[in-house]
Amino acid sequence: MCRPSHFTVSYSINPWMKPEDPTDTARALSQWAELRRAFERLSFTIEEIEPGEDLPDMVFAANGGLVVDGTAYTAKFTHPERAPEAGLYAEWFARAGYDVVEAVETNEGEGDILLIGDTLFAGTGFRTDTASHREMAELFGREVVSLRLVRPDFYHLDTALAVLDDRPGHEHIAYLPSAFDDASRAELERRFPDAILVDEHDASVFGLNAVSDGLHVITAARATAFQHQLREAGYEPIGVDLTELLLAGGGAKCCTLVLRTRPTTPEEAR
């Protein structure tokens, strides 16, 4: 996670960002702190990266890279306003002991790349180039499924699709069908026939920008219909108010980068 100490909206790189509208850094900090406390109550281990003074979007840690099996694949941002973040996250990964692989192709980390079971699902259309999907497949040796986003207001995959259970054999998701092109929507229907389909209102308040441990789902407080759907499916939703960060097009998942360590082998355990 990255504390929003310098959060503001001073430029526009997505439809949510309106520099002419006022933002409240103190309110963003308070809301972010409540998200952090929600993670603490669930006994998540939390690491923080120091925020860059001139990088107001660095709070959205999900975009800083992708960490799978102890390897950190760095971000390469589309917009120059966020480009310096990539190096800061890469330096943090290296200090933390991850194997760092510098991305050649444009990608925005877990904003567009979600691990579900053993498969990487990768968004494209606005921020992440499909060439990075091939790069990731070679790096991680995993299947990568490309999904094309078609709505500018859902510009990252993690704004339109939530991973509810990522365990192999138990994969479960929720998504907004209208955010995807026909081929991608058909692929999601084929792979996840029991997915939760979220309505336009709850998607528009970033209900799908959620973090789940397989039981508890931290989502937008205003996504009340989605919370009802989650309860019916056996999950325990936790609503958090992140409306100030939504002014920059972010929510709970945007603020969260999952650090997946390399599985311990029997030899290492000994």
N, C-alpha and C positions, 0 to 999 in steps of 0.2 A: 504494500500500500504506500501511498505518497500523500502526505498531509497537504491540504489545499491552502497553504500559507499565502500564496500569491494569486489565488483564484480571482479571475475577472473575465469578462468577455470584451476583448479589445480588438478582435478581428472576427471574420465570419468565414468558416470553412464547412459549415453544414447549415441546413435550414433553421435549426433551433437557435443559432447564435445571432443575436441582434445587438451590436455594439452600442446602439443608441439607447438601449434600455439599461437602467441601473442594475448593478449586481451588488451583493452584500457579502464581502469576504468573511466577516465574522459569522454570519449565518451559515455559509458554506462549511466553515470549520466546525461549527456546532453539529450540523447534520452529519458530516463525515465522522465525527467522533462518536455519534450514536451508532452509525454503521459499524465502526470498530468495536464498540462495546457489544453489539449483537454477535459479532464473530467471537469475542472473548467468552461470552456466555455459552457458546457452543464448543468451547475449548479448542478453537483453531489456533495454530501457531502463527503469529503475525510478525512479519519483518517489514521494516520501513526503509524507504530510500529518501535521501535528503532532497527536497524540492528545489528546482532551479529557479532563481529569482525572476528571470524574464521568460519563464515557461508556464503560463497560467493553466495549460491543459495537462501538465505533468501528473496531476492528481489522478488522471485516468490511466492507472498503472497497467490495465489489461493490454494496452497498446504497446507496451514496452518490449514485448518479445513473446516467445513461446518456449516453455521449459517442459521437456518430456524426457524421462529416464535419465535425469541428471545433465542433459545437454540443453543449453540455452541458444536458441536460434534468434538472432537479433532482429529488431524492427528496422525497416527502411521506409520512412514516412513519405506519403504522397505530397503533402504541403510543406513548404519551407518553414512555416511558422513553428512546426513541431519537430523538424528534422534534428535539432540538437539533443532532443530527449533520448534518441537511440543510443548515442555514445555514453550518456550517463547511466542508462540501464545496463549497457554492455559492461561498463566498468564495475557496476554493482554485482552483476552475475559472476564476474571473474573473482572479485574479492570474496564472494560467498562460496567459492569452490566449484562452481559449475563449469563444464566444458563449453566454452563460448564459440559459436560458429557465426561469423559475420554474414549476413544476408547479402546476396548479390542482387536479388530481385526485390521489387517493391512489395512490402507487406506491412500490416499494422498489428502484428502479434495476435494475442487472444481476442482482440476486437473482431477479427475475421476468421480465426482458426480455433475450432473447438474440438477437443478430444472426447469422443463418445464411444465407449467400449475400447476396441483396439483401432478404431478408424478415426482419421482426422477429417473433419468437415470444414471446408474452406470457402469463405465468401469471396465474391468478386463483383465488379460492376461499378464501384465508386472509389475504393481505397486500395485494395490488394490485387495485384496482377496475377493472372493465372500462371505465368511463368514461375512464380514463387510456389505454387502448388506442386509443380514438378520438382522444384528444388527441395521442398520438404519431404516429398515421397522418397527421394534418393537419400536424404540425410537420415530420416528416422526409420526407413524400411517399412513403412506402413501404407496402407491404402489411403489415398486422399480423394475425397469426393467434392467436386466443385459445385457450388450453389450460387446462382446468379441473382443478385439483388436488383430490383427494378424501381424502388421508390427512394428518392433522395432523403426523405425524412427517416428512413431506416437504412442508413448508409454503411453500417457495420453489421456483420452477421449476429453479433451478440445483442443487438437491439431488436432483432426479429425472431430469434430462436433462443430458448432457454434449455439448458441441459439439466434435467431433473434427476436422472440416475445415469451415471457414466460407467457402471460396472459391466464388464463383458457378460453377455447373456441376460442382462437386466435393463438394457438401454431404454430410456424413456425421455421424451422431450415435449416441449410445448412450442408453438410457433404461430406466426401470423401469415396465413396463406397468401394474402395479397402483396406481401413484400417480395415474393419470388416469381421468377418467370415460370412458364408452363412446365418446362422440362424439369426444373429444380423442384417444383411443387409435386410433380409426379414421382420423382425420386424419393422425396420425403414421405409421401403417402405409401410407397412400396416398402420402404425400410422401417417406417414407424406407423403402422396402421392404428395403433392405440394412442397416438399423440393427442395432447390437449390442444385444441384450436382456440386461440385467444381472440377476443373481439377487438374492434378498432379502438374503442375508448381505452381499454386497459393496455393495449399496445402503445397508444399515443402518450400515456403517462409513464412509459418505460417499464411496465410490469414484466416484460420478457427479459429485461436486462437484470437478470436474477442470479443468485448464487445458491446452490443446493449442495447439501452433504448426503443426499439420497433419502433424507427424511424431512429435514427442515429446509424451507425455501425462503430466503430473504429476498423480498420483492418490494416494489413501490407501494407505499401505504394506500395510495388512491386506486390501486388495481384491485378493487373489492370483488368484482365478478371472478377474476382469475384466482383470487384467494379461495373463493367458494369452490371453484373447479378443483383446486389443489386438495382441499379437504376431502372432497368426494373421491379423489383418487388415492387417498391415504397419506397425504403429506401434511406437514404442519407449517403453514405459511407464517412468516414474520414480516409485518409491514414496517418499512422504514421511510421516513420523509426525507427525500433528497431533491426537493423541488428547486433548490437554488442551483444545484449542479446540473439539473435538467436544462437550465438556461444555456448551457454549453453543449447540450446533447449527451448527457451522461447520467448513469444510474449506478446501482449496486455492483453489477458485474464490471462496468467500465472502471470502477475504482479498485478492482481486484484482479491480481495476476496470480495464478496457481503455480506453485513451485513444486514440480513433480520430481522427486529424487529417483535415482537409479534403484531398481529392485535389488534387495539384498540376496546374494546367492548363498547356498549352504557353506561354500568355502569362506566367503566374507564373514558370515555369521560366526564361524569358528575363530 
